[in-house]
Amino acid sequence: MGNILGHLKPEAVWNHFEEICKYPRPSRKEERIAGYVMSVGKRNNFETLKDEFGNILIRKPATPGKENLTPVVLQGHLDMVAEKNNDVQHDWNKDPISPYVDGDWVKAQGTTLGSDNGIGIAAALAVIESKEVEHGPLEALFTLDEETGLFGAQALKPGWLKAKILLNLDSEEDGALYIGCAGGQNTYVKFKFNPADAPTNTTALELKVIGLKGGHSGLDINTGKGNAIKIMARLLHELNYKFGIRLASINGGSKHNAIPRECLSIIRVATKQSAEVLAYVEEYNKIVKFELATVEPNLNVAASETKSRAKVFDKPTATNLINSLYTVQNGVIKMSADIEGLVETSTNLAVVSTKGKTVDVILSQRSSVESEKNDISNSISALFKLAKADVKQSDGYPGWNPNIKSPVLGVLKKVYSDLYGTAPEVKAIHAGLECGIINERYPEMDMISFGPTIIGAHSPDERVQISTVEKFWNLLNNVLKNIPQN
């Protein structure tokens, strides 16, 4: 039993999750968690396979008497978004996550918890090891590198999976059954500047935008949360217009699929104007705190003198960079006219980083309509090209078109209603699920996604609701034994 979470119900799921927390697993660094997952399959003497990319497949025979049920694959991803608060010391190469219980929630000490998708992985492993769960022929698929672009799913080869039904365990809302998701694409921007020595009679100032909540750039994009880079760009635009500042660096955000929580800049201002600039930043802080008071109560924008000797950007590049970051669209672009409350198209200004003589910018676009995804991506690309930046677009990944007549959807709706006396919500999600890509490789496979309630994924505020994990587990158990015959 786990020392911290092992007393929670269901014990098998929480014990596996606590063990999973011991293994750092940022995207592309999943070797240790992959080893743990394979050890579970092998110690139970089940067929355990790894493909060329590193995706893992465990096959478990049917419960006696259930051999004729349609084969099912349980699916989730092994990696997580590795975020931490600025004041937390945490080495994602070696340090474990520190979970703790807070009422009906499990949280982590100053970092992302990794319940996305650690709870789904734990549930699949619990089914693999269980001698009580009844099921037909079963596979468990654990993919790698989902968070950076669903690359593990993209590497899957047709024919590897034998199942006819896929249960994706990577959704984050109790009582919701997901049958569709958005496709996505990234835009990569590079500004090249000519560094110059700091002008004489100037003072270096460090600007900070901190204290934002951040969150998932798909699931949280319609919540009104602040974007640290956009807040910084607005400040830089105003300071440049009023004081003619010189920009030395700008750094904010760290993941393409997370709303940036912090942004830092170094500027130089005429020494005789430094006090006026500092006072202006104080006023700007009051303005944005008022504007975002309800959703971002801990937002803080501050400026202070620094001894930085960093070179400054040439003026034309700095102006182009500041103006384009200030102008570029960010947030919800369009809501669905067909599904109430569903974001149809969005974009997230995710990362800006200064390195050497370049500034790199990453933006992430999502849409459940392929043409709209292409349109917003091309619009953003055109803006940055006008600013004389180099622009590249990723290949992206497809959305997952809803099938309201899905047989497995019918099974889950009935089982959920029988268990809980109420009908589940049938929804689509404004985030990238691996179902869209797997559906390309296995077009005849019937798919659905569900999970417990997880809030604040991709940020240190991430938490999973304990009571809904038990509901999720009970639903999964009862669905597996009620899968129709093949």
N, C-alpha and C positions, 0 to 999 in steps of 0.2 A: 504494500500500500504506500502511496506517495505521502511524504511528510507534511505537505501543505494542502494538497487538494484531494488526497485519497479518501477522505471522509465524505466527500460529496457524492451524490447520486447522478448518474449511474457510475459505480466505482470503476468499472473496466475502462470507460471512456476517459475519466479524469486521471486515472493512473497512467494511461498512455500519454495523455496531454502533458502531464507533469514531466514525464520522461522526455517527451519531445522538446520541452522548454530547455533542457540541458544542452541541446545541440544548436549552436548558432547556424542560421540557414538563410543568409541573404541570397538573393538571386545569383546564380553561377558559383555559389559556394555551398552546395548542398551535399557534399560528399559524406559528412558525418551522419546527417539525418537519413540519407539514403542507405548507409550501412546499417543503421538501426532498423529501418523498415525491412530490409532484406533478411536481417537476423530473425525477425518475427516469422516470416514465411518459412525460413529454413528450419527453425527449431520446432516448428509444427509439422515438418516433413511435407510441405506443400510445394508444388512446382513454383519456382521463383526465378523470374527472368529479368534481364536488363537489355535494352536495345542499345544501338550505337550511340544515341544521344545521352543515355543514362536513365531514361524513364524505366520504371520498375513495374512488373506485372506479377501478381501472385494469383494462382488458380487453386480454388478450394472445391472439392467434390460436393455434390448435393447431399443434404440431409437424407438419410434413408427414407424412402417413400416419396421424395420430392424430385426424383430424377427427371420427371417429365415436364417440370416447369420450364418456362422460357429462360435461357441463360441471361444473367444480369452482370453488369460490371459496375462496381462502385468506383467513383473517380474523384480525385482531388489533386492539389499541387503541393509540393514539398517546400517551396521557397516562401519567403515572406518579405514584406517591406521593412527594412531595418532603419528605423528612425529613433532618435533619442532627444530628450530635452538638452538645451545648451549647457546646463549646469551639471549634467550627469556624466560621470566617467564610465564609458562602456566600450569595450573592444569587440566589435562584431566578428572578429576572426576567432575569438576564443571564449568570450564571456557568455555564460548562460543567461537566459531571461529569468527574472525573479518575480514569479506570480504571487499574488496574495488575494485573499477573499475580503470583499467589502460589501457586506449585506448580501444581496442577491446577485452580486457581480464578481467576476474574477478580472483583476487588472494586473498591470506590471509596474515595477518600480522604475518610473522615469523613461521607459522605452515602449515601443510597440510590443504588444503581447504575443502576436503571432497566432491568435485564434483564427485569423484569416490566413491560411486554411487549416491551421493545426487541429481545430476541433473536428473538421471533416476527416482529416487523416486519422485522428485518434479513434473516431467512430468506425472507420473502415477496418482498422487494425483490431478493434474490439470484436467486430463481426468475424474476422478471420480466426481469432483465437477462441471464440465462444463455442461451447458445446450445447448451448440452450437455444440459440437463434436458429429457427427453421428457414431453410432457403433451398432453391434449386441450384443448378450449376452456377458457380460464382467466380468472378474475377474481381481483382482490386487493382486499379491502375493509378500509379503515383507519378505525376509528371513533374518535370523540372522547369525552372526559368519561366514561370508564368507571369510574374509581376513586371518583367521588363518588356514583354511583347508576346507572351504565350508561345514561346519558342519550343518548349517541350512538346506541346500538342502539335505544333507545326511539323515536328520531326517524326511523328507517328507514321508507320507504314501500314497501308491497307492489308488486311488479312491477319494482323498480329492478334487482334481481339476476336474472340469467338462469340461474345455476347450479342444479343439482339436488343437489349434494353440497357440504357445508361442512366444511372442515378448519380448526377453531379451533386456533391456535398459541399458546395462552395457558395451558397447563398446566405444572406445575413438578416433574415426577417422571419420570426416565428409566425406560423399561420399563412405564409405566402408560398405558392408554388409558381416557379418561374418557368416559362415556356418560350422565352425569347430574350435576346440581348443585343446591345449595340455593337457595331464594328468600330474599329479604331485605327488611327494613323498618327505618326509623330512628324513634326516639322523641325528640322535642325538648321540653325542659323549661326553664321560665323561672321563677326566683324573683325577686320584687321586694322590696327591703328599704328601710327608712328609715335613711339614714346618720346617725350621731351622732358628735359629737366624742369623741376618746379620753378615757376616764375619767382623772381625776387620780391621781397616785401609781401609774401603771402603766408598764410597760416593753414596747416593741415587740420581738417575736421573729420571725425568719424561719425557717420550717420547710421542709426540703428532703427530697424522696424522689428520689434520682438513681441512675444506674448500672444500671438495668434493661435487659434486652435488647429488649423490645418485640417486634413482629412482626405478622404478618397475623392479623386478628381472626377469620378463618375457619380458615385452615390451621393456625395455631398455638394455637388456643383450648384444645386438649386437652393441651398440653405442660406445663402447670403453671407457666407463666411468671407472674411477679408483675405486678399491675396497680397502677401508681403512685397512681392516684386512690383505689383501695380501701385501699391501705396508709396513705395520708394520712387518709382518712376514719376509719379505725380509730383512728389516733393522736389526731385531733381529738376523737373521741367520748370517749376515755379522759381526755384533758386537760380537756375540758369538764365531765365528771363529777367529776373529782378537784379541779380548781382554779377552775372557773367562768370560763373564758377568754372574751375578746371577739374575735370573728373580724372581720378587716378585708379579707381577700381569699383566694381560692383559685383556682389556675390549673394545669391539667394536661392532657396530651394535645393533639393537634392535628388528627387525622383520624378520621372515624367508623369506618374500616375498619382501624385500627391499634391494637394494645394499647398503652396509654400507658406511656411509659418514664420520665417525670419529672412531678413535681407540686410546686408551691411554694405556701406559705400565709404570710400575715402575721397574727399574733395579738397581742393585748395581754394581759399578765398583771399581777397585783399585784406591784409592784416587790419587796416583801418575800418573794415566792414565786418570783422569777425564777430564782434559783440552783437551787431544788428542781425547777422545771420543766425546766431544762436537764439536770439529772441524770436526770430521768425519761425524757427523750428518748434519752439515751445508753443506758439500760437497754432501752427499746423497740427501739432499733436492734439490740441484741444478740439480742433475741427474734426479730425478723423475719428477720434474717440467718441465724439457726439454722434457722428454719422453711423458708427458701428456699435454703439453702446449695448444694444440688446444681444447681438450675436457674438461680439468680441469684447467682453468686459475687461480683459487683461491686456489689450493692445497698448503698446507704448512706442512712441517715436521720439528719439532723443539724439542730441548732438553733443560732442565734446571734443576738445582739442586733443590732438595726437602728435607724436613725434615721428610719424611715418615719413620716410624719405622717398616713397614710391614716385616713379616718374608719372607724368600726366599724359592723357590721350591728346592727340592732335584735335583741334577744335571742330573741324568738320565731322570727323568720325564720332566724337562725343555727342555732338548735336543730333546726328542721325540716329545714334543708339538711343539716346534719351527720348527723342520725339517718337520713335517707332515703338518703344516699350510703353510709352504713355498712350499711344493711339491704338495699339493692337487690340482687337476684340478679346474679351475674356469672360467666361461664364456661360450662362444659358443663351443659346442663339435662337432656339425654337422649341416650343412644347408640342407634344403630339396632339393632333386633333382627334385621334381615334381612341386613345387610352388616357383617361383622366389622370392628371398628375405626373405623367411620364415625360421626362425630358427627351426630346427627339434628337436634338443636335446641340453640341456644346464644344467649347475649347478651353484649355487651361494653360496659362503662361506659367510653366512649371519650374524652370531652372535658368539661372544666368550665372556665369562663372568667368572670372578674369584670370587668364593664364598667359604669362609672357607678353606677347604682342597681339593677343586675340581675346575676344569676348565671345563665348559660346552661349547660345540661347536654345532652349528646348521647349516646344509647345506640343500639347497633345489634343487631338481632335477626336470626337466620338459622334456617331450617329447611327440610328437604326435604319436610316435611308442612305444607301450607298452614294447616290448622286449628291446628297446634301453634305456628306462627309467630304467628298471630293471638292465640293464648292467652297466650304469654309477653309479647307486646307489650301486651296489655290488662292483664295482671297488673302490669307495670312502671308503666303509666299510672295504674292505680288507686292504687299506693303513693304516687306523687308528688302525686296529687290529694289524698290524705289529708294530705300535708305542705303543702297549700295553695299548690301551684305551678300555673302554667299549663302545660298539656300538649297537644302536637300530635303526630300520627303521619303519617309520609310515606305515599304511595301504595304504595311498595315495588315489587318486581319478582318475576316468577314463577320457580319452579324449572324444571328441565329433567328430565322423566321419562325414565328409562333405557329403551332399546329393545335388548334383548339379541339381537334378530333383525335388527339393522341390517345391510344389505348392505355398507356401507363398513367396519363393524367387522370383518366377515369378511375383507375385503381386507387390513386392517391387521394382523390377527392372523396371517394366512398370510405376509405379507411380512416381518413382524418375526421370526417363527419361522424362515423361510428365511435371513434375514440373520444372526441371532444364535444360532440353535440352541436357543432356549428360548422358551416361550410368554410373552407379555406379560400383565400383570395388567389385568383389566377392572374399572374402579372408578367410583364416584361421588365427588364432591368436596364438602366443606362450605365452599363459597365460591360467590360469584356469578359465573357465566360468562355471556357474552352469548348463548350458545346458547339459553337459555330464552326470551329476548325475541325473538330472530330467528326461533325456531320458531313463535312466535305470529304473526309476519308472513308466514312461509313454512312452513306446517304440513306440506307434502309434502317438504320438504328433508331429506335424510339427513345426520346430523351426527356428528362425533366431535372430541375435543380431545386433543392430545398436545403434548409439549415436552421440553426437557432438564431436568436437575436444577437447581433454583434454591432456595437456602436463605436464610431471613431476609428474604424480601420485605417491603416496607413499613417496613424499618428500616435504619439505617446498617450493620448486619451483613450486608446482602444480598450474596450471591455466587452466581455461576453456574459450574457444573463444566464445564471445557473439553472433557474427553473425551466428555461426554454431548452436547455441542453437535454434534460430528461424527456421533455416532450418530443424533441427531435429524435432521440434514441428510440423511444416507444413507437413513433411513426415509422422509422426505418425498419424496425423489427417486424412490425405487422404488415408492412408493404411487402417485404421479402417473402413472407409465407403465403401472401395472397396474390403473387404474380400468376397470371394465367398460364395454362399449359402451352407448351411449344407447338 
